[in-house]
Amino acid sequence: MKTIILAMSIIVMGFVSCEKCETCITTTVTSTSVSTPGYPQTTKTTFEACGDQLKQIDGNKTTSTAYAGNISATSTATTICQ
């Protein structure tokens, strides 16, 4: 009987301690405000995220812009996890 209770406890603890992990891809597209050879550029980064980090980044979209004189470069990064 003790063996059955011990086995059940181990199984339950195993399920409780499982953390959901997924493979995520961040796609970044960079474009310029003037015609520039090689732009727009697209890069992809693949990584694994788990638990709270996964919840925070899945579907996240970030945009940033840098300026140099009359030219601007805008990068938009979108993260999708599966």
Buried (B, 14 or more C-beta within 10 A) or exposed (E): EEEEEEEEEEEEEEEEEEEEEEEBEBEBBBBBEEEEEEEEEEEEEEEEBEEEBBEEBBEEEEEEEEEEEEEEBBBBBBBBBE
